[in-house]
Amino acid sequence: MDAIQEVLQEIQKIKDTRKARINSYREASMSTSHRQLFNTLNADIDIKAQGLKGENRTSYEAEKASRLAEADARDAKNKAFWDAL
């Protein structure tokens, strides 16, 4: 029985190590969202776009909303991937 217990303990250690590594990778991967990256990379463009008027402003806001929706979708896929592990 002792040999079986040792094997089961080793198996549990391996599972715990795997889980800890996955959580570490997940935290690193999700520390900065795609939305945050988009906002950071486009901050200067967003400032310049404040001067837009009329149709140009509407077009810019629509494009920005579309890109943010894409970023949110990537974040959701990323989260789903890590949750599935």
N, C-alpha and C positions, 0 to 999 in steps of 0.2 A: 504493500500500500504506500509506503514512503516514496518509492520511485514514481508512482503515479501522481502523487501530490506534488513532487518536485517538477515533473513535466507540466502539470497543470499550472503551477506557479510561474514557470518560464513562459508558458503560452500567455498567461495574463500580463506578464511584464512586457512581452512583445506587443500585445494589444494596447497597453497603456502608453508605450513609447510611440507607437503609430498614431494614436489619438492625439498625444501631445504635439507631435510634429505637424500633423494636419492642422491643429488649432493654431500653431505658430505661423504656418504658411498662410492660413486664412486671415489671421490678424494683420499680417504684413500686406497681404493682397488687398484687404479692404480698408486699410488705414487712410487711403485717399481715394475718394470716389471719382468716377468719371465726370460727374457733375462739377465737383470741386476743381478738377483739372481744366475742364472747359471754361469755367468762370475765371480761373487764374490766367489761363493762356489768352483769353479774350478780353481781359480787363481794359487794356488800352483801346481796343476797338469799341468796346461798350461806351467808354467815355467820349470818344469821337462821335459815336452814333447819337449821343444826346442832342446834337445839333440838327439832326435830320427832321424833316417836316413832311407832312402829308403822306403821299403814297410811298415815298422812300422809307419813312419811319415805320409804316405799316408792314412793308416788305421785310425790313430788318427785324422787326419784332416777331414776324411769322417764322423767319429763318432761324432766329435764336430759339424760339419755342420748339421748333422741329429738332434742332441739334440737342437741346436739353432733354427732350423726350428720348432721343437716341441714346444719350448718355445714361439716362435713368434705366432704359431697357438693358444696356450693357451691365449696369450695376446689379440689376435684378437677376440677370443670367449668371453673373459672377457669384452672387449669394446662393443661388440655387445649386450651382456646381459644388460649392463648399458644403452646403447643407446635405447634399447627396452622399458625401464621403463618409 
